[in-house]
Structure formats: C-alpha cells, structure tokens
Amino acid sequence: MTSWSDLKFTQQELDAKNITDLADRPNLSAAEMKERLDCTDIRVRLNALLDRMDAMFANQE
C-alpha cells in the first residue's frame, strides 16, 4: 500500500509542472508543452489516495 507521504508532491515535481511562470510564448516543443500540461501524475496519486481511503473506510460500513 502507498504511504501517505508518497502521495505528496515534492517541490521539484510542482516546479516541473508550473505553468504560470512560463513566457507568453514559451520556447518549448509541442511534446514538451504536452508533458508540461499533462496531469497524469495528479490523477494517479488521486486514485491512490481514494483507493487508500476506500480501504480504510470499507470496514466501517
């Protein structure tokens, strides 16, 4: 099972996905922009969080 701390994003991970600080016309390729905008890591961690919570609360019903 994933630990709670494994679900947290490091500052380095957050900085790597920062969109606000990009220039209005960033000097990035289409592939680099797609990678920057892709939120897969967020969805994966959210699903892991929900699975963990589901497992925790499944026995309480």
C-alpha positions in Angstrom: 0.0 0.0 0.0 1.2 3.5 -0.8 2.3 5.6 2.2 0.6 8.9 2.8 3.9 10.7 2.2 4.3 9.0 -1.1 1.1 10.8 -2.3 2.6 14.2 -1.6 4.3 16.1 -4.5 7.8 17.3 -3.9 8.6 21.0 -4.6 10.7 19.8 -7.5 7.7 18.0 -9.0 5.5 21.0 -8.5 8.1 23.3 -10.2 8.4 21.0 -13.2 4.7 21.4 -13.9 4.5 25.1 -13.2 2.5 26.8 -16.0 2.1 30.3 -14.6 5.8 31.1 -14.8 6.1 30.2 -18.5 6.6 33.0 -21.0 3.6 34.0 -23.1 5.2 32.3 -26.0 7.4 29.6 -24.3 10.3 28.2 -26.3 9.1 24.6 -25.9 8.3 22.0 -28.5 4.8 20.6 -28.8 5.9 17.4 -26.9 7.4 19.5 -24.1 4.2 21.5 -23.8 2.1 18.4 -23.7 4.4 16.9 -21.0 4.2 20.2 -19.0 0.4 20.3 -19.2 -0.3 16.6 -18.7 -1.8 15.9 -15.3 -1.4 12.1 -15.3 0.7 12.2 -12.2 -2.0 14.0 -10.3 -4.7 11.6 -11.4 -2.5 8.6 -10.4 -1.9 10.0 -7.0 -5.6 11.0 -6.5 -6.6 7.4 -7.4 -4.1 6.0 -5.0 -5.4 8.3 -2.3 -9.0 7.3 -3.0 -8.1 3.6 -3.0 -6.4 4.0 0.3 -9.3 5.9 1.8 -11.7 3.3 0.4 -9.7 0.5 2.1 -9.6 2.4 5.4 -13.3 3.1 5.5 -14.6 -0.2 3.9 -14.5 -1.9 7.2 -16.6 0.9 8.9 -19.8 0.3 6.9 
